[in-house]
Amino acid sequence: MAHTEIEITAELIRDLLREQHPDLADRPVRLGARGWDNQLWRLGDDLAVRLPWATESADGLLRKEHAWLPELAPGLPLPVPVPQRLGEPSGRYPRPWIVTTWVPGEPADRVPVTRGAEAADGLAAFLTALHRPAPAAAPTGRGRGGPLADVAERVVEGLAEAGDMGLIAEPDTVRAVFEDALAAPKWDGPPMWIHGDLHPANVLTANGTLCGVVDFGDLCAGDPACDLAAAWGLLPDGAADRFHAAYRPAPDTAMLRRARGWAVWRALGGLLVGEAGVRGRPGGKPTWGPPARAALRRLAAAPHLG
């Protein structure tokens, strides 16, 4: 389903609530944000409604959040949008949707982190709490949390696209970072819970530091190095080392090498979507470009660990 096939309005959301969750239907409804997969609408002061509007995969991602996030949320030290209700497809809207708690804050791609030390400690505490062994029934990722070789072809293609468009100052150095990550020993521990999509648009800030994490649609079991990649794209210059020192268990060199590879993958996606708009809807997400450029610059500054 393309995002143009159905118009999501406050009236539509009220009608859906009247049909399936009438006790919530009288709350004020107003647009919060239009994300890559979903639209987010405020529902009163403390709730939100998320409805898929673009990608077909969003339906399953919402159901996954509804199934697993309530179990994980109580142990996390930062606020997250905890699912409260599930809306089923109907004649008015042919896709599932969820009601979650509202997490206040501004996305870090719009209001970047400025208090690096505090944010590094906060991110480390959050990921230390999240990264615990996942049960056998936990979902697997969409190319996230597995071997880096699974995304190598996309990274090579992304490097070529970004290089052709002049979006990367040092494409050969960035390629060397990724190749070093590919050569690192693979994760041999148990599959751990990971967020899977920790780019700046999914982390909220207030007063210069982190105040929440949203969009758990890519929650899955895998290699925690995938999430550790956030240090290069989210934190300001010089803060990644403090994050690595605070995260537990302390990451070894192999994990950091893999994390840098995931950081290249994520930054390339942000760069191409943000500044080129070549993947996804026309125009992309302009606010994704600057943090992606910053991440690639930080990674290129030290192409090899040690």
N, C-alpha and C positions, 0 to 999 in steps of 0.2 A: 504494500500500500504506500503510495506517495503521500507526502504531507499535504498536498493540495486537494486530495480526494474528499476530505471531510473537514469542515470548519469547527474548531473547538472554541466554544464561547462560554461565558459565565452562565448563560441560560441553559445550554446543554448540560453543564455540570450540575446545575440545580435539578434538572429533570432526572438525570441519572441517580442523584442522591435521593430524590423523592421515590423513585422506583425501588431502590435496593437498600438505602440507608436513610430512611425518612427522618430519623432523629437528628441528622446533621444538615438537613436540607434548608433550614432557615438561617444558617450562618452566612455572613458576608463572603462573597467570592470575588477574587481579583487576580489578575495575571501576575505570576511571580517571575517566570523565566521560560524561554524556549530553548531547550537543550538539544543535543545531537539526536537522541532517541526519543525523548519525552518532552511534553509541556508540563510545567509546574504551576499550579494555581493555589494561591493562599485560600484557606478555608477558616475564617475567623482569625484569631490571634495565634493559635497554637497548633493548627493542623494544616496539611497541604494535600492536594489531589494531584497525582501524577498519571498522565495519560500518554500512551505511545502515539506518536504522530508521524514518524518518518520511516524508520527501519523496521522490517518485518521481525527481526530477532528480538525487538524490544518486548514483545508479549511474554516470551519465556523468561526474559531477564526480570520483569516485574514479579512474575510468579515465584521465581527463585528468591528474590529479596523477601517476599512475604513469607516464604517457608523457613528461611534460615536466619535472617537478620535479628528477629526478636530474641533468638537464643543467644546470639553473640553480643548484642548491644549492652546488656548490663555490665559486662566486664571491660568495656572500653572507656578510657579516660577522657575522651572528647565526645561531645554530643553528635549523634547520628540520627537520620530520619527513620524512626522505628515504625514499621507497618502496623496499622491499627485495623484496617478493613480491606477486604478484597472485593472489587467490583467485577462482575462477570460480563462477557459480551452479551449484547441485547440488540433489539431492533433499532434502538436509538444510536448505539455505538457498538460496532462489531468487534471490539478488542477488549481485553481485560484492563483494569486500572486499579490503582490502590490509593488508599488514604493513609498518610503517614504523619508523624509529628513534624512540626516545622522547626528547622534549625536556623536561627538568626545568624547573620554575618554576610560578608561580601566575598564572592569568588576571588581566589588569589590571582587569577589571570587579569582581573580588573583592579584589584587593590592588593598589590604584592606585599609579601612579608618584608618588614623593615627591622624587626627585632630578632636578628639571626640566632643569637644564643638561646633565647627563650623558645623560639620556634623549633630549633633543632632538638631541644630537650623534649618539647611537646610531641613532635613527630616520632621521636625514638620511643617515648612512653606508649604512644598509641600503637605503633607497630609491634613493640614487644608484647603488648597485651593481645593483639589480634593474632599474631603468628604463633599458633599452638596447633598441635596435631589435629587434623580434620578426620571425621569419621569416614568409614568406607563408602557411605552413601553420599558424601559431599560431591557437589558438581565439579566437573573439570572445566578448564578455561578455554576460551576461544583464541588459541594461540598465545595464551598468557600463562606463565608459571611452569611451562614445560621446558624442554631443551631450547636454547637459543637457535639451534639449527632449524627449528620449525618456522622461524620468522626470517631466516637469513635471506631468502629470495626477495621478500618484500623490502628488507633493508637495502639490499643492493639496488633494487629498482628505485627506491626512494632517494638514495644517494645520487643516482644518475639523473633523476628528474630535478632534484633540487640543485645539483651542479649545473645542469643545462640552463636553468633559469637564474643562475647566479645568486642563489639564496644562501649558500654556504661559503664562508671565507676560505676554509681549509678542508676541502672534501677528502683529500688523501689522508690527512691526519685523523679525521673522523672515521674513515674506513679502517685505519690502523687500530683505533680503539675498539671497534666492533670485532675485527679479526682477532685481537688479543682476547676479547671476551669469549669468542667461539672456541678458542684453544684452551680455555680454563677448564679444570675438572668439573664435571656435572654434579648437580645436587644428588647426594646419596642418602639423605635423611628421609624421614617420613613426609608425606604430603602435608603441608601446613596451610591453614586458612590464610588467604591473601585477598586484599581488596581488588587487585587486578587492573585498576584504572585510576591510579593516583596521579593524575595530571592536575595542573593548577586550577582548572575550572571546577574540579570536584573537591577542592579543599577551601574552607571558608576562613576568612580572617577578620579580626577586629583589633583595634589598637596596636597594629603592627605585628601581631602574632596569630597563631592558629586558634580557631574557636569552634571548628566542626569539620566533619568529613561527610560527604554526601555521595549519592549514586553508587550503590553497591550492586549494580546489575551484573558486573563481571566478577563478583565474589566467587572464589573457587579454591580448590586445593592444589598446591604446587610448590614451586621453589620460591622462598621468600625474597630472593634477590630481585624478583620482578618488582616488588614494592619498594625495596631499598633504592631503586633508581630515582625515586621522587626527590632525593636529596639534591640532585644536580639541577632539577627543573623548578623546584619549589623554594628552596632556601637561597638567601643572598650569598654573594661571594664570601668564601672563607668559612661558611657554617657547616659544610658537609662533614668535615673532620670531627667536629663536635658531635654531630648526629651519630656518626659511626662509633664514637667513643661511648655514647650513652645507650645505644641499642644493645639489647641482651637477647641471646648470648652474643658476645662480641663477634662480629663477622670476620672470618678469615680472609686471606688474600683471594682465594678462589671465588668466594661469594662476592667480594667487592668487584672483581673483574667481570663476573657475570652481571652484576648490577649496572656497571658502566655500559655493557652491551644493551641491556634493556633501556637504559637512559637514552642511548642513541636511537633505538627503535621508537621510543615514545616521542622524542624531540623531533624526529623526522616527520612523524605523523602530524604533530602540532604545527610544524612549519608549513607543510604542504596544505593542510586544511586551513590554517590561519592566514597565510600570506599569499598563497596561490589559489586556494579554492578549487584545487583540481580533483579532490576526492570528496564526494558528497555534494551537498547543495551548492548552487552557484553563489560565489561570494565568500564561502567558507565562514570561519570564525576569526575575525581580525585580531581579537585579543589573545588568541593562542600563539601568534607569531613571536612576540617579544620574549616570553619565557622560554620558548623553544630555541630561539637564537642564543639566549643566555646560557642554556644548558649545553649546547654544542660548543660554545666558546669555552666554558669551564672544562669540558671533557677534553677538548683539543689542547688545552694548556698543559695537560699531563697525559700524553697518549699511552704511557705504560706506568703501572704501579711500581713503586720501589725506586 
